[in-house]
Amino acid sequence: MNILSVTAEIFPLVKTGGLADVAGSLPKALMAHGIHTRSLVPGYPSVMRALTAALPVAQYDRLFGERATLVAGQTGGLDLLVLDAPGFFDRQGGPYADDHGNDYPDNWKRFAAFSFVAAQIAEHGVADWRPDIIHVHDWHPALSLVYLKFSSRVEIPRVLTVHNLAFQGQFPAHRFTELGLPDEAYSVEGLEYYGDLGYLKGGLQAADAITVVSPTYAREIMSPTFGMGLEGVMNARHDDVIGIVNGIDMEVWNPCSDPYIENHFSTRAPLRRLANRQKLLDRFGLSDTAGPVFAAVNRLTWQKGMDLLAGVVDEIVKGGGKLIVHGQGDAAIEDAFMEAARRFPHSVSVEIGYDEPLAHQIHAGADAMLVPSRFEPCGLTQLYALRYGCVPIVARTGGLSETIIDANEAALHAQVATGIQFSPVDANELRLALRRAFRLFKRRRVWERLRRQGMRTDCSWHRSAAQYAELYGRVLTPDIRLAG
């Protein structure tokens, strides 16, 4: 079975969040099921630099006004198709915004072009290769499913995965005439979205099957609270929606062999982890402590609950703990953490930005990972934390509620607990969760069992890849296709 995976990010070439990790690791996991994946990605500078033995396979003289070349190549075990369109993707900023965080004004066109090429590959194949299914991720390539629904004569199953419903690709309606779609595509059953264009909305309407990244999130997005304006569409398609929890690449995130950490460790050699803890404190200029070292490696945004964490830093300091924050996001939240670091220079350290090796080092050295998200489709940070013996403290929402077993007394007695959950998601409950962590940390044997149980958790793609393989088989069978 051949799958065309279409994604705006893919690890290790370009990453702003969990989408890249999933897009980079799922194809490898599917190989065990006899499924071959070719991933179409934009030709960002980092992608073009990493390609090996790149071979041009298609040429576009005027792709939405730009010259472009489709090239095939491999890197890091990934089979790639790359849209090399310098006018759209050769930029110094990020994938979607400039260095100042401003969205590129032509994002509507950049990802329309990307989607158009994806649809062409799905319809006609490329260089003697033809996919059996097109599987697109999030809003960026969702328009490709609209092209296929309204403009293609080829029936190819269409799968869309929603990693975060909050990001939808909404653009002014007057751009519709430039997309090259028939008039009927601008309708309630197509791209029309509150008087604008909705790329994700159109993709949801055109998909044969919709996956979201946890069963809990699949239920949550049917409600106005989490539906982000798309709850009507999601409820209309509810029979076609399936929640599949993300996995992680167990080789990339492996404390026994991670090249980014100095002291490798495992459940059989847990004491080696202590050296990573000390090295982490030294790296962030914090003194050693008998209390827990808390960390947050996340986008510093409202969704991630980082404003709540910034507001309860005093609870950590008062209890004798340390806090390390690494991430970037909203300026006001960044400033709040920087101010906390100034107030508590011996207890709080902040590094704005994102560095992959440093993220590994934090997971390998901190005692607890804070994930106080207001909503979280799946979350990967808590899975990395489990793998590295860093106890997750998470909000009870979305995939966080499914991947972490709360350390209540019954779960502790049964030795199945893997972290701490709290709900509702507010500052008071986060304070109470921190106090629980302090109490558990003082019970050294209990804390070590909690850490070891987390490390034994299966965070791999094994079960989830099997679910994707089953889904692909279902959409390929005409008489049981999930949607028309």
Secondary structure, 3 states (H helix, E strand, C coil): CEEEEECCCECCCECCCHHHHHHHHHHHHHHHHCCEEEEEEECCHHHHHHCEEEEEEEEEEEECCEEEEEEEEEECCEEEEEEECHHHHCCCCCCCECCCCCECCCHHHHHHHHHHHHHHHHHHCECCECCCEEEEECCCCCHHHHHHHHHCCCCCCEEEEECCCCCCCEECHHHHHHCCCCHHHCCCCCCEECCEEEHHHHHHHHCCEEEECCHHHHHHCCCHHHHCCCHHHHHHCHHHEEECCCCCCCCCCCCCCCCCCCCCCCCCCHHHHHHHHHHHHHHCCCCCCCCCEEEEECCECCCCCHHHHHCCHHHHHHCCCEEEEEECECHHHHHHHHHHHHHCCCCEEEEECCCHHHHHHHHHHCCEEEECCCCCCCCCHHHHHHHCCCEEEEECCHHHHHHCCECCHHHHHHCCCCEEEECCCCHHHHHHHHHHHHHHHHCHHHHHHHHHHHHHCCCCCHHHHHHHHHHHHHHHCHHHCCCC
